[in-house]
């Protein structure tokens, strides 16, 4: 917006740049000092617009005509705009300076009581009709309020900007007809938006340009309207943190940005607490927790964050859980914190603290937690300062149902034994008690049987279980064979069409097979089965080899005589 029509007549002292004067035939008679910059002006146009300058001019001493303006909003640059307005010179008002000029006009008391069509009135009209109606101009103006926070609050500029922005985020995306920033290649909410369509999280990236204080205020306003989905709110918080938080895996080398990051984390936690509908991923919450440890966020705020994480711990990855410990002189990673998360997930401490009912956990989620903690244990096992008690306590906090296969915990135990070669026999035994050899896969059992780091007792248990498993497999195979043979039928050729009645043939051991009129023959218990059964009987009762041989010869003799006596009856 442009105000005034006269050409610019202000001149500067280029040597010192500390003097501004008006080019005019009339001698200046009024001097205003702003941050050590002197403005040589005329009383008539200046005092006719500003009530405050009138008061200061009256109270000034006769010896000097200088008026000092302390803490002037926007400094000399903004005062020059106000002075040019008084002279009717052309000035430009934009979203970048509208807040400062409006605050300066308030400071100088340039109201309608002093002169009609004064600066405050003109700025308010422009602000309401143009700035607040524009999406990006509202954000720019709001960002500039951080330099003049108190004055902006007093004249309601900040509140009006926040309300305008929050209202626009809540409208139907199909009604968005203004420009916005959307640089994300893949959007977690809508995947890839269709060409020409507006995604429902269209506003997220533009708000990332705001400082955390005003961003927090805008997000509170957005959440309070309850017209934006929780997943979109969660994506907004995540995008802002990705924009401003470092991807840190270690402590900060300097304290330069610690306070800034601390304020950001505390604001995020407050936003998460403000509404249970904000849906953030577990990975994002764990990143907040990791940075909160590094910058020293208050323990009570971190407690709320831990509670939220424990409710969706099954969504985390091993890398997410590698949170550095506060006291780096002990272990590398905060295993106690992960222990607390696991306890809260299974025991629902958070529900007990809140007085709510216990919630049953899905078995699938339990198994995911079991795999997650086994992988985490394999990572932290490399830390030579990790005590056995901490390692075993975290492992035992996983219920049996959540760990149907023990390959993962075996791998973690193997890493722990490798990285702690000075363990005593008793300590090795205590660690290996975490493994249930009956739940090891065949591949893991083969590896464990050849593992020199395992105690001999554990290796013997594994070998014994493998022998039992092999014997059971043989027995199951024999039973399956039997079932197939009993259901097996063969066709016999008919000797004559007059065959009507079934005949019976004697087998060599007294069993029978029946030939029906249709020509089908069903075999009764076979010889192969009897051999296998005799093998198992011998194994159970300790029969001698000679008995088996005698029985075999008798069977052959009986079979020979039976074959001679077989006849078919043809009518």
Secondary structure, DSSP 4 states (H G I P E B T S, - for coil): -EE--BPP-EEE-TTTS-EEEE--SSPP-EEEEETTEEEEE-HHHHHTT-HHHHHHHHHS-SS--EEEETT-TTHHHHHHHHHHHHHTB-EE--TTTHHHHHHHHHHHT--TTTSTT-HHHHHHHHIIIIITT-HHHHHHHHHHGGGGHHHHHHTTHHHHHHHHHHHHHTS-GGG--S------SSBTTTBSPPTT---TTTTHHHHTTS-HHHHHHHHHHHHHHT-S-HHHHHHHHHHHHHHHS---SS--SSSTTHHHHHHHHHHHHHHHHH-TT----HHHHHHHHHHHHHHT--HHHHHHHHHHHHTTGGG--HHHH-PBPSSTTS-SB-HHHHHHHHHHHHH-HHHHHHTPPP-PPPHHHHHHHHHHHHHHHHHHTT-TT--HHHHHHHHHTS-GGG-S--HHHHHHHHHHHHH-TT--HHHHHHHHTT--GGG--HHHHHHHHT-TTS-HHHHHHHHHHHHHHHHHHHHHHHHHHHHHHHT-EEE---S-TT--S-EEEE-TTS-EEEE-TTSEEE--S-HHHHHHHHHHHHHHH---HHHHHHHHHHHHHHHHHHHHH------
